[in-house]
Amino acid sequence: MAADPMSPPQSDGQLEATSKRSRTTTRLRTLTLRSVDQPRPAVYVDPATGRASGPMREKFHSYQGVVAREKVPIIHNNWKDVPETLKEIVWNDILVSPSYQLLYLN
């Protein structure tokens, strides 16, 4: 007769029934959704540092992430490994986007 395998230890009768939240897909349309008669949201950019500021900064950063995920293959481990030509393609797509208006600070 084979021995019964040991069962894992049980906690004090309290089992956590919570499910782990997983990352969901980012929908580009939720970041760019606006009616035609609404003005494009303005994002202020410091030309010296390239950093965005203003109330729409966080949504603009999310938008940049969506564009980068669409254009950059998954084979790159991090942004530093992405070739400059591909980074230029991503940035040009962001510049010509009708979703945000980039205003450069003086």
All heavy atoms as an XYZ file, in Angstrom:
843
protein
N       0.829     -1.166      0.000
C       0.000      0.000      0.000
C       0.881      1.239      0.000
O       1.838      1.321      0.737
C      -0.869     -0.013      1.254
C      -2.152      0.685      1.001
S      -3.199      0.902      2.439
C      -3.670     -0.708      2.937
N       0.573      2.203     -0.850
C       1.358      3.426     -0.951
C       0.934      4.406      0.140
O      -0.214      4.428      0.552
C       1.168      4.074     -2.312
N       1.904      5.189      0.570
C       1.612      6.180      1.605
C       0.856      7.355      1.000
O       1.083      7.724     -0.153
C       2.906      6.666      2.240
N      -0.069      7.928      1.767
C      -0.827      9.092      1.312
C       0.096     10.314      1.257
O       0.896     10.526      2.159
C      -1.982      9.398      2.266
C      -3.064      8.329      2.196
O      -3.165      7.682      1.135
O      -3.782      8.157      3.187
N       0.011     11.092      0.188
C       0.834     12.301      0.142
C       0.360     13.285      1.208
O      -0.814     13.348      1.544
C       0.612     12.848     -1.260
C      -0.668     12.256     -1.713
C      -0.805     10.937     -0.993
N       1.306     14.030      1.722
C       0.953     15.004      2.762
C       0.179     16.153      2.140
O       0.500     16.619      1.056
C       2.218     15.539      3.428
C       2.953     14.495      4.217
S       4.360     15.185      5.087
C       3.585     16.316      6.173
N      -0.843     16.595      2.818
C      -1.615     17.731      2.321
C      -0.982     19.016      2.837
O      -0.355     19.018      3.886
C      -3.070     17.624      2.774
O      -3.133     17.665      4.185
N      -1.142     20.098      2.104
C      -0.565     21.358      2.562
C      -1.237     21.814      3.849
O      -2.398     21.518      4.093
C      -0.838     22.325      1.416
C      -1.908     21.704      0.613
C      -1.835     20.233      0.862
N      -0.502     22.524      4.680
C      -1.100     22.974      5.942
C      -2.219     23.972      5.685
O      -2.153     24.798      4.787
C       0.071     23.637      6.671
C       1.069     23.956      5.625
C       0.871     22.966      4.534
N      -3.260     23.849      6.483
C      -4.412     24.736      6.373
C      -4.270     25.877      7.364
O      -3.722     25.718      8.434
C      -5.704     23.968      6.679
C      -6.009     22.861      5.690
C      -6.476     23.413      4.365
O      -7.098     24.456      4.302
N      -6.167     22.718      3.294
N      -4.755     27.050      6.983
C      -4.770     28.157      7.922
C      -5.894     27.931      8.923
O      -6.606     26.942      8.860
C      -4.927     29.480      7.181
O      -6.143     29.486      6.482
N      -6.100     28.812      9.817
C      -7.078     28.652     10.887
C      -8.519     28.649     10.380
O      -9.383     29.317     10.939
C      -6.899     29.743     11.939
C      -5.545     29.677     12.598
O      -5.018     28.573     12.784
O      -5.027     30.749     12.905
N      -8.792     27.973      9.326
C     -10.141     27.871      8.812
C     -10.566     29.052      7.954
O     -11.679     29.086      7.474
N      -9.694     30.009      7.799
C     -10.046     31.173      6.990
C      -9.379     31.040      5.628
O      -8.171     31.080      5.523
C      -9.579     32.457      7.664
C     -10.258     32.743      8.969
C      -9.708     34.000      9.621
O      -8.690     34.520      9.190
N     -10.377     34.483     10.635
N     -10.189     30.862      4.616
C      -9.679     30.780      3.256
C      -9.968     32.095      2.556
O     -11.088     32.609      2.633
C     -10.349     29.640      2.492
C     -10.049     28.234      3.004
C     -10.862     27.225      2.216
C      -8.578     27.939      2.873
N      -8.958     32.626      1.935
C      -9.164     33.871      1.202
C      -9.753     33.551     -0.154
O      -9.158     32.820     -0.933
C      -7.841     34.614      1.056
C      -7.295     35.105      2.369
C      -6.049     35.932      2.176
O      -5.941     36.594      1.128
O      -5.201     35.897      3.065
N     -10.892     34.101     -0.428
C     -11.594     33.843     -1.679
C     -11.434     35.014     -2.638
O     -12.276     35.245     -3.484
C     -13.060     33.572     -1.407
N     -10.370     35.774     -2.490
C     -10.183     36.907     -3.380
C      -9.442     36.451     -4.623
O      -8.555     35.614     -4.558
C      -9.383     38.024     -2.694
O      -8.119     37.507     -2.304
C     -10.124     38.557     -1.483
N      -9.825     37.017     -5.730
C      -9.122     36.695     -6.966
C      -8.096     37.780     -7.236
O      -8.312     38.954     -6.933
C     -10.104     36.600     -8.137
O     -10.735     37.838     -8.336
N      -6.997     37.398     -7.794
C      -5.927     38.346     -8.095
C      -6.328     39.179     -9.298
O      -6.765     38.651    -10.319
C      -4.637     37.580     -8.391
C      -3.465     38.464     -8.629
C      -2.220     37.646     -8.858
C      -1.055     38.561     -9.156
N       0.159     37.816     -9.421
N      -6.180     40.502     -9.168
C      -6.492     41.377    -10.294
C      -5.390     41.256    -11.324
O      -4.212     41.321    -11.001
C      -6.593     42.822     -9.837
C      -7.841     43.101     -9.045
C      -7.933     44.540     -8.674
N      -7.900     45.360     -9.885
C      -7.884     46.665     -9.885
N      -7.876     47.312     -8.750
N      -7.849     47.348    -11.009
N      -5.776     41.084    -12.542
C      -4.787     41.000    -13.614
C      -4.850     42.269    -14.451
O      -5.818     43.023    -14.415
C      -5.043     39.778    -14.492
O      -6.297     39.897    -15.109
N      -3.807     42.488    -15.192
C      -3.739     43.666    -16.044
C      -4.663     43.476    -17.229
O      -4.661     42.446    -17.885
C      -2.299     43.846    -16.512
C      -2.108     45.041    -17.367
C      -0.661     45.185    -17.704
N      -0.547     46.116    -18.805
C       0.559     46.377    -19.424
N       1.658     45.777    -19.076
N       0.592     47.231    -20.409
N      -5.441     44.489    -17.513
C      -6.345     44.414    -18.653
C      -5.726     45.152    -19.830
O      -4.770     45.896    -19.677
C      -7.710     45.057    -18.312
O      -7.493     46.416    -17.945
C      -8.384     44.317    -17.164
N      -6.296     44.945    -20.976
C      -5.773     45.609    -22.160
C      -6.123     47.089    -22.128
O      -7.160     47.485    -21.617
C      -6.355     44.996    -23.444
O      -7.773     45.102    -23.390
C      -5.947     43.556    -23.592
N      -5.230     47.895    -22.646
C      -5.474     49.319    -22.736
C      -6.184     49.602    -24.049
O      -5.755     49.161    -25.096
C      -4.145     50.091    -22.689
O      -3.459     49.721    -21.511
C      -4.384     51.579    -22.686
N      -7.258     50.312    -23.953
C      -8.034     50.631    -25.146
C      -7.697     52.047    -25.595
O      -7.906     53.008    -24.875
C      -9.517     50.538    -24.846
C      -9.912     49.193    -24.303
C     -10.607     48.426    -25.371
N     -11.101     47.186    -24.813
C     -10.702     46.014    -25.220
N      -9.814     45.925    -26.171
N     -11.176     44.924    -24.690
N      -7.191     52.147    -26.786
C      -6.822     53.449    -27.333
C      -8.027     54.367    -27.426
O      -7.930     55.550    -27.168
C      -6.178     53.257    -28.702
C      -5.703     54.497    -29.428
C      -4.626     55.190    -28.609
C      -5.173     54.141    -30.791
N      -9.169     53.837    -27.727
C     -10.344     54.684    -27.909
C     -10.756     55.380    -26.618
O     -11.314     56.464    -26.655
C     -11.495     53.891    -28.481
C     -11.981     52.841    -27.541
C     -13.063     52.017    -28.126
N     -13.067     50.830    -27.276
C     -13.769     49.785    -27.460
N     -14.553     49.720    -28.474
N     -13.709     48.773    -26.654
N     -10.474     54.790    -25.454
C     -10.834     55.459    -24.209
C      -9.922     56.644    -23.939
O     -10.289     57.547    -23.200
C     -10.764     54.503    -23.009
O      -9.433     54.019    -22.875
C     -11.734     53.353    -23.168
N      -8.734     56.648    -24.515
C      -7.821     57.762    -24.325
C      -8.034     58.862    -25.359
O      -7.638     59.997    -25.146
C      -6.375     57.269    -24.410
C      -5.958     56.302    -23.310
C      -4.583     55.736    -23.610
C      -5.965     57.000    -21.976
N      -8.626     58.535    -26.475
C      -8.781     59.510    -27.550
C     -10.236     59.882    -27.814
O     -10.512     60.630    -28.729
C      -8.174     58.963    -28.851
O      -8.853     57.761    -29.208
C      -6.698     58.690    -28.687
N     -11.153     59.364    -27.023
C     -12.572     59.574    -27.259
C     -12.979     60.999    -26.902
O     -12.813     61.453    -25.784
C     -13.379     58.577    -26.425
C     -14.858     58.493    -26.711
C     -15.079     58.025    -28.140
C     -15.525     57.544    -25.748
N     -13.445     61.726    -27.870
C     -13.997     63.056    -27.682
C     -14.840     63.368    -28.908
O     -14.643     62.811    -29.978
C     -12.915     64.113    -27.479
C     -12.027     64.333    -28.657
C     -10.987     65.423    -28.386
N     -10.053     65.492    -29.468
C     -10.259     66.146    -30.601
N     -11.360     66.798    -30.784
N      -9.359     66.147    -31.548
N     -15.785     64.277    -28.749
C     -16.612     64.629    -29.897
C     -15.847     65.604    -30.795
O     -14.878     66.232    -30.379
C     -17.941     65.241    -29.440
O     -17.702     66.444    -28.769
N     -16.304     65.739    -32.009
C     -15.615     66.548    -33.001
C     -15.596     68.023    -32.618
O     -14.625     68.726    -32.869
C     -16.267     66.359    -34.390
C     -15.624     67.249    -35.427
C     -16.198     64.911    -34.806
N     -16.664     68.494    -31.962
C     -16.734     69.908    -31.628
C     -15.918     70.285    -30.394
O     -15.737     71.466    -30.112
C     -18.183     70.352    -31.452
C     -18.887     69.577    -30.357
O     -18.419     68.483    -30.009
O     -19.922     70.064    -29.855
N     -15.394     69.307    -29.672
C     -14.549     69.608    -28.520
C     -13.122     69.904    -28.972
O     -12.619     69.277    -29.898
C     -14.508     68.433    -27.549
C     -15.791     68.187    -26.802
C     -15.661     66.965    -25.911
O     -14.963     66.014    -26.233
N     -16.352     67.002    -24.790
N     -12.475     70.866    -28.321
C     -11.069     71.141    -28.697
C     -10.155     70.010    -28.219
O     -10.477     69.291    -27.276
C     -10.760     72.443    -27.955
C     -11.706     72.462    -26.807
C     -12.949     71.763    -27.276
N      -9.037     69.877    -28.901
C      -8.060     68.868    -28.483
C      -7.486     69.259    -27.125
O      -7.184     70.436    -26.904
C      -6.926     68.747    -29.491
C      -7.369     68.198    -30.817
C      -6.219     67.906    -31.718
N      -5.373     69.085    -31.912
C      -4.211     69.069    -32.536
N      -3.735     67.950    -33.004
N      -3.507     70.160    -32.683
N      -7.318     68.305    -26.215
C      -6.716     68.651    -24.928
C      -5.269     69.095    -25.119
O      -4.527     68.516    -25.904
C      -6.775     67.357    -24.123
C      -7.459     66.357    -24.966
C      -7.717     66.934    -26.300
N      -4.887     70.136    -24.396
C      -3.535     70.673    -24.515
C      -2.618     70.004    -23.504
O      -2.971     69.816    -22.347
C      -3.551     72.173    -24.278
N      -1.440     69.641    -23.975
C      -0.391     69.094    -23.117
C       0.811     70.004    -23.275
O       1.272     70.251    -24.389
C      -0.038     67.646    -23.524
C       1.086     67.116    -22.666
C      -1.251     66.747    -23.428
N       1.296     70.525    -22.175
C       2.430     71.435    -22.202
C       3.724     70.634    -22.088
O       3.846     69.780    -21.220
C       2.326     72.455    -21.072
C       1.053     73.250    -21.170
C      -0.058     72.924    -20.410
C       0.957     74.311    -22.059
C      -1.232     73.633    -20.530
C      -0.213     75.033    -22.177
C      -1.304     74.692    -21.414
O      -2.470     75.398    -21.532
N       4.672     70.921    -22.975
C       5.931     70.184    -23.021
C       7.086     71.165    -22.842
O       7.141     72.195    -23.512
C       6.081     69.425    -24.359
C       7.400     68.686    -24.420
C       4.928     68.466    -24.556
N       7.997     70.827    -21.938
C       9.211     71.620    -21.751
C      10.208     71.164    -22.807
O      10.636     70.010    -22.794
C       9.761     71.401    -20.351
C      11.004     72.229    -20.073
O      11.418     73.011    -20.946
O      11.555     72.093    -18.962
N      10.598     72.026    -23.757
C      11.485     71.587    -24.839
C      12.879     71.197    -24.351
O      13.541     70.381    -24.987
C      11.550     72.782    -25.785
C      11.037     73.934    -25.023
C      10.198     73.412    -23.909
N      13.315     71.734    -23.230
C      14.649     71.407    -22.728
C      14.704     69.982    -22.178
O      15.662     69.244    -22.417
C      15.066     72.401    -21.647
N      13.662     69.581    -21.463
C      13.668     68.250    -20.840
C      12.802     67.244    -21.584
O      12.972     66.038    -21.409
C      13.168     68.342    -19.390
O      11.816     68.811    -19.385
C      14.054     69.247    -18.560
N      11.848     67.735    -22.375
C      10.937     66.833    -23.065
C       9.835     66.308    -22.170
O       9.101     65.404    -22.541
N       9.680     66.865    -20.985
C       8.680     66.408    -20.018
C       7.356     67.128    -20.225
O       7.317     68.330    -20.452
C       9.163     66.670    -18.599
C      10.434     65.970    -18.264
C      10.159     64.936    -17.286
N      11.354     64.131    -17.064
C      11.309     63.044    -16.395
N      10.176     62.628    -15.895
N      12.399     62.322    -16.217
N       6.275     66.375    -20.124
C       4.934     66.936    -20.256
C       4.452     67.437    -18.904
O       4.862     66.927    -17.860
C       3.979     65.879    -20.786
N       3.573     68.446    -18.938
C       2.977     68.962    -17.719
C       1.561     69.399    -18.029
O       1.144     69.435    -19.179
C       3.803     70.130    -17.168
O       3.804     71.195    -18.078
N       0.836     69.728    -16.999
C      -0.538     70.171    -17.174
C      -1.520     69.116    -16.716
O      -1.153     68.008    -16.353
N      -2.806     69.466    -16.734
C      -3.824     68.544    -16.220
C      -4.012     67.285    -17.066
O      -4.467     66.266    -16.555
C      -5.099     69.390    -16.212
C      -4.843     70.500    -17.164
C      -3.370     70.737    -17.155
N      -3.632     67.317    -18.330
C      -3.801     66.142    -19.200
C      -2.537     65.290    -19.295
O      -2.466     64.374    -20.098
C      -4.217     66.593    -20.602
C      -5.547     67.313    -20.647
S      -6.901     66.328    -20.004
C      -6.997     65.043    -21.199
N      -1.557     65.571    -18.453
C      -0.256     64.892    -18.517
C      -0.395     63.377    -18.353
O       0.175     62.613    -19.121
C       0.645     65.464    -17.440
C       1.963     64.774    -17.306
C       2.743     65.388    -16.186
N       1.932     65.356    -14.976
C       2.326     64.883    -13.813
N       3.543     64.433    -13.690
N       1.547     64.874    -12.783
N      -1.161     62.928    -17.368
C      -1.254     61.491    -17.097
C      -1.949     60.743    -18.239
O      -1.519     59.661    -18.627
C      -1.954     61.260    -15.778
C      -1.115     61.718    -14.598
C      -1.822     61.546    -13.277
O      -2.887     60.899    -13.245
O      -1.306     62.064    -12.283
N      -3.005     61.312    -18.783
C      -3.674     60.660    -19.914
C      -2.766     60.645    -21.145
O      -2.770     59.688    -21.913
C      -4.995     61.347    -20.231
C      -6.070     60.991    -19.250
C      -7.414     61.371    -19.790
C      -8.468     60.871    -18.824
N      -9.785     60.893    -19.380
N      -1.999     61.704    -21.317
C      -1.071     61.745    -22.442
C       0.007     60.667    -22.291
O       0.372     60.011    -23.256
C      -0.437     63.127    -22.561
C       0.534     63.249    -23.694
C       0.097     63.162    -25.007
C       1.884     63.439    -23.460
C       0.981     63.268    -26.069
C       2.777     63.550    -24.509
C       2.331     63.466    -25.813
N       0.497     60.463    -21.075
C       1.483     59.402    -20.846
C       0.886     58.029    -21.153
O       1.561     57.163    -21.727
C       1.991     59.448    -19.415
C       2.917     60.587    -19.149
N       3.336     60.925    -17.901
C       3.506     61.492    -19.965
C       4.142     61.965    -17.949
N       4.247     62.327    -19.211
N      -0.366     57.827    -20.789
C      -1.028     56.563    -21.121
C      -1.155     56.404    -22.625
O      -0.961     55.313    -23.163
C      -2.413     56.509    -20.478
O      -2.309     56.492    -19.088
N      -1.471     57.493    -23.293
C      -1.584     57.467    -24.750
C      -0.245     57.108    -25.391
O      -0.177     56.309    -26.317
C      -2.085     58.820    -25.251
C      -2.115     58.930    -26.752
C      -3.068     58.242    -27.485
C      -1.181     59.704    -27.426
C      -3.097     58.335    -28.862
C      -1.210     59.801    -28.804
C      -2.164     59.115    -29.518
O      -2.183     59.198    -30.871
N       0.845     57.683    -24.863
C       2.180     57.349    -25.368
C       2.464     55.863    -25.199
O       3.041     55.225    -26.084
C       3.249     58.153    -24.632
C       3.315     59.597    -25.028
C       4.340     60.347    -24.206
O       4.445     60.174    -22.997
N       5.113     61.176    -24.881
N       2.075     55.309    -24.080
C       2.281     53.887    -23.838
C       1.526     53.008    -24.819
O       2.035     51.996    -25.298
N       0.305     53.420    -25.141
C      -0.496     52.662    -26.103
C       0.165     52.683    -27.481
O       0.285     51.648    -28.147
C      -1.935     53.225    -26.166
C      -2.700     52.637    -27.334
C      -2.658     52.949    -24.870
N       0.603     53.852    -27.911
C       1.255     53.966    -29.220
C       2.537     53.141    -29.246
O       2.820     52.424    -30.210
C       1.540     55.445    -29.572
C       2.350     55.556    -30.848
C       0.238     56.210    -29.719
N       3.313     53.195    -28.175
C       4.560     52.426    -28.120
C       4.277     50.928    -28.158
O       4.976     50.174    -28.850
C       5.339     52.784    -26.858
N       3.252     50.468    -27.448
C       2.932     49.036    -27.469
C       2.465     48.579    -28.840
O       2.654     47.435    -29.218
C       1.879     48.714    -26.416
C       2.469     48.576    -25.030
C       1.470     48.009    -24.049
N       0.374     48.906    -23.771
C       0.397     49.886    -22.883
N       1.481     50.106    -22.201
N      -0.660     50.635    -22.682
N       1.823     49.483    -29.587
C       1.384     49.127    -30.939
C       2.556     49.027    -31.910
O       2.552     48.204    -32.806
C       0.398     50.167    -31.469
C      -0.975     50.072    -30.886
C      -1.897     51.121    -31.475
O      -1.406     52.055    -32.146
O      -3.104     51.010    -31.272
N       3.550     49.889    -31.758
C       4.626     50.005    -32.751
C       5.881     49.198    -32.420
O       6.593     48.796    -33.323
C       5.034     51.475    -32.906
C       3.914     52.383    -33.318
C       3.516     52.118    -34.736
C       2.379     53.047    -35.153
N       1.891     52.761    -36.480
N       6.175     49.000    -31.135
C       7.430     48.364    -30.735
C       7.187     46.875    -30.495
O       6.313     46.504    -29.719
C       7.992     49.024    -29.456
C       9.270     48.349    -29.021
C       8.235     50.510    -29.694
N       7.968     46.006    -31.142
C       7.798     44.568    -30.930
C       8.161     44.167    -29.503
O       8.952     44.823    -28.821
C       8.768     43.922    -31.920
C       9.344     45.012    -32.720
C       8.979     46.308    -32.130
N       7.614     43.061    -29.075
C       7.803     42.598    -27.712
C       9.210     42.021    -27.478
O       9.592     41.748    -26.344
C       6.712     41.564    -27.365
C       6.600     41.382    -25.870
C       6.971     40.259    -28.087
C       5.388     40.634    -25.431
N      10.003     41.887    -28.513
C      11.332     41.282    -28.363
C      12.313     42.167    -27.611
O      13.337     41.694    -27.140
C      11.939     40.903    -29.733
C      12.085     42.139    -30.610
C      11.100     39.852    -30.414
C      12.886     41.907    -31.868
N      11.997     43.461    -27.459
C      12.886     44.375    -26.754
C      12.602     44.315    -25.258
O      11.455     44.397    -24.831
C      12.713     45.807    -27.269
C      13.000     45.940    -28.725
N      14.265     45.821    -29.253
C      12.181     46.151    -29.780
C      14.215     45.974    -30.552
N      12.956     46.180    -30.901
N      13.659     44.156    -24.463
C      13.494     44.032    -23.013
C      13.091     45.342    -22.354
O      12.325     45.350    -21.396
C      14.785     43.522    -22.366
C      15.059     42.094    -22.732
O      14.133     41.316    -22.946
N      16.321     41.737    -22.819
N      13.623     46.447    -22.814
C      13.262     47.743    -22.248
C      13.432     48.817    -23.320
O      13.889     48.544    -24.423
C      14.082     48.059    -20.987
C      15.571     48.082    -21.238
O      16.033     48.564    -22.272
N      16.339     47.566    -20.304
N      13.050     50.045    -22.968
C      13.053     51.141    -23.933
C      14.449     51.455    -24.431
O      14.638     51.893    -25.559
C      12.397     52.355    -23.292
C      12.185     53.497    -24.231
C      12.818     54.697    -24.194
C      11.298     53.560    -25.352
N      12.370     55.504    -25.214
C      11.443     54.838    -25.942
C      10.392     52.670    -25.916
C      10.718     55.236    -27.054
C       9.678     53.076    -27.026
C       9.834     54.334    -27.582
N      15.468     51.234    -23.607
C      16.843     51.521    -24.010
C      17.305     50.599    -25.143
O      18.190     50.959    -25.912
C      17.788     51.376    -22.821
C      17.580     52.427    -21.765
C      18.503     52.210    -20.592
C      18.230     53.230    -19.507
N      19.055     52.996    -18.323
N      16.708     49.421    -25.249
C      17.074     48.465    -26.296
C      16.400     48.754    -27.632
O      16.765     48.170    -28.653
C      16.711     47.039    -25.866
C      17.528     46.572    -24.676
O      18.596     47.172    -24.413
O      17.100     45.615    -24.007
N      15.410     49.618    -27.657
C      14.671     49.918    -28.882
C      15.541     50.804    -29.772
O      16.102     51.796    -29.316
C      13.340     50.629    -28.546
C      12.593     51.002    -29.813
C      12.489     49.757    -27.656
N      15.672     50.468    -31.056
C      16.474     51.287    -31.967
C      15.903     52.703    -32.110
O      14.697     52.920    -32.035
C      16.390     50.536    -33.300
C      15.848     49.201    -33.004
C      15.132     49.280    -31.712
N      16.800     53.658    -32.330
C      16.395     55.063    -32.452
C      15.412     55.274    -33.600
O      14.522     56.108    -33.506
C      17.621     55.957    -32.638
C      18.449     56.123    -31.382
C      17.693     56.806    -30.255
O      16.920     57.745    -30.532
O      17.877     56.397    -29.096
N      15.560     54.542    -34.685
C      14.644     54.706    -35.821
C      13.216     54.345    -35.422
O      12.267     55.020    -35.831
C      15.088     53.836    -37.006
O      15.206     52.478    -36.573
C      16.413     54.308    -37.560
N      13.072     53.308    -34.620
C      11.743     52.912    -34.166
C      11.178     53.915    -33.167
O       9.980     54.222    -33.176
C      11.808     51.511    -33.540
C      10.502     50.774    -33.342
C       9.688     50.745    -34.621
C      10.786     49.359    -32.879
N      12.039     54.477    -32.329
C      11.595     55.521    -31.404
C      11.104     56.747    -32.163
O      10.117     57.382    -31.780
C      12.732     55.920    -30.467
C      13.071     54.867    -29.435
C      14.204     55.342    -28.558
C      14.635     54.283    -27.577
N      15.740     54.741    -26.711
N      11.779     57.084    -33.267
C      11.358     58.218    -34.091
C       9.990     57.962    -34.714
O       9.165     58.874    -34.815
C      12.395     58.496    -35.182
C      13.647     59.144    -34.672
C      13.409     60.546    -34.127
O      12.591     61.286    -34.712
O      14.028     60.883    -33.113
N       9.746     56.726    -35.136
C       8.440     56.384    -35.714
C       7.342     56.573    -34.680
O       6.287     57.146    -34.963
C       8.454     54.937    -36.256
C       9.363     54.845    -37.475
C       7.050     54.451    -36.582
C       9.616     53.431    -37.960
N       7.585     56.115    -33.453
C       6.601     56.268    -32.380
C       6.351     57.749    -32.109
O       5.209     58.193    -32.003
C       7.078     55.541    -31.101
C       6.192     55.881    -29.919
C       7.124     54.040    -31.322
N       7.424     58.537    -31.991
C       7.268     59.953    -31.688
C       6.547     60.696    -32.810
O       5.699     61.553    -32.554
C       8.625     60.587    -31.407
C       8.525     62.011    -30.996
C       9.085     63.077    -31.621
C       7.812     62.549    -29.874
N       8.767     64.240    -30.943
C       7.983     63.944    -29.871
C       7.036     61.982    -28.868
C       7.411     64.777    -28.919
C       6.463     62.813    -27.907
C       6.657     64.184    -27.949
N       6.847     60.364    -34.071
C       6.157     61.009    -35.190
C       4.671     60.682    -35.194
O       3.843     61.536    -35.529
C       6.805     60.622    -36.518
C       8.150     61.277    -36.705
O       8.429     62.331    -36.151
N       9.013     60.635    -37.470
N       4.311     59.446    -34.825
C       2.894     59.091    -34.726
C       2.198     59.910    -33.645
O       1.043     60.306    -33.794
C       2.727     57.604    -34.427
C       2.913     56.741    -35.650
O       3.116     57.288    -36.747
O       2.859     55.500    -35.514
N       2.903     60.166    -32.550
C       2.323     60.970    -31.474
C       2.170     62.421    -31.920
O       1.164     63.070    -31.624
C       3.186     60.855    -30.197
C       3.060     59.431    -29.637
C       2.796     61.888    -29.164
C       4.032     59.102    -28.546
N       3.152     62.938    -32.654
C       3.096     64.336    -33.092
C       1.966     64.602    -34.081
O       1.367     65.675    -34.069
C       4.431     64.749    -33.715
C       5.599     64.904    -32.751
C       6.862     65.257    -33.524
C       5.304     65.949    -31.699
N       1.684     63.666    -34.958
C       0.640     63.885    -35.964
C      -0.737     63.436    -35.481
O      -1.710     63.561    -36.202
C       0.978     63.177    -37.300
C       2.255     63.727    -37.879
C       1.036     61.674    -37.136
N      -0.817     62.937    -34.263
C      -2.085     62.453    -33.731
C      -3.079     63.599    -33.565
O      -2.729     64.665    -33.054
C      -1.849     61.786    -32.386
O      -3.066     61.597    -31.722
N      -4.319     63.393    -33.944
C      -5.328     64.424    -33.726
C      -5.874     64.418    -32.300
O      -6.757     65.192    -31.974
C      -6.422     64.043    -34.715
C      -6.301     62.568    -34.844
C      -4.832     62.268    -34.703
N      -5.343     63.561    -31.437
C      -5.908     63.396    -30.102
C      -5.440     64.456    -29.111
O      -6.188     64.857    -28.229
C      -5.542     62.016    -29.558
O      -6.022     61.033    -30.423
N      -4.189     64.875    -29.212
C      -3.636     65.828    -28.253
C      -2.939     66.955    -28.987
O      -2.365     66.762    -30.044
C      -2.649     65.139    -27.306
C      -3.303     64.200    -26.352
C      -3.455     62.856    -26.662
C      -3.811     64.655    -25.145
C      -4.091     61.998    -25.783
C      -4.438     63.807    -24.262
C      -4.577     62.477    -24.589
O      -5.200     61.640    -23.721
N      -2.978     68.133    -28.389
C      -2.277     69.292    -28.932
C      -1.074     69.553    -28.038
O      -1.220     69.810    -26.844
C      -3.214     70.500    -28.934
C      -2.569     71.758    -29.419
C      -3.530     72.929    -29.356
O      -4.611     72.854    -28.833
N      -3.086     74.042    -29.895
N       0.126     69.447    -28.607
C       1.343     69.672    -27.838
C       1.719     71.143    -27.911
O       1.862     71.705    -28.992
C       2.487     68.805    -28.363
C       2.273     67.310    -28.298
C       3.487     66.577    -28.853
C       1.985     66.855    -26.890
N       1.867     71.756    -26.755
C       2.272     73.157    -26.662
C       3.618     73.204    -25.967
O       3.771     72.702    -24.864
C       1.230     73.955    -25.867
C      -0.196     73.929    -26.419
C      -1.133     74.619    -25.466
C      -0.241     74.584    -27.782
N       4.586     73.819    -26.620
C       5.925     73.883    -26.052
C       6.085     75.145    -25.218
O       5.724     76.238    -25.650
C       6.987     73.830    -27.161
C       7.031     72.481    -27.824
C       6.320     72.235    -28.988
C       7.762     71.450    -27.251
C       6.330     70.983    -29.568
C       7.794     70.207    -27.831
C       7.078     69.974    -28.991
O       7.092     68.730    -29.563
N       6.582     74.972    -24.005
C       6.797     76.092    -23.089
C       8.055     76.847    -23.494
O       9.025     76.264    -23.930
C       6.936     75.589    -21.661
C       5.746     74.797    -21.123
C       6.087     74.210    -19.770
C       4.517     75.680    -21.038
N       8.052     78.140    -23.329
C       9.234     78.960    -23.642
C      10.041     79.219    -22.411
O       9.678     79.367    -21.364
C       8.825     80.287    -24.288
C       8.259     80.037    -25.668
O       8.639     79.099    -26.333
N       7.356     80.885    -26.082
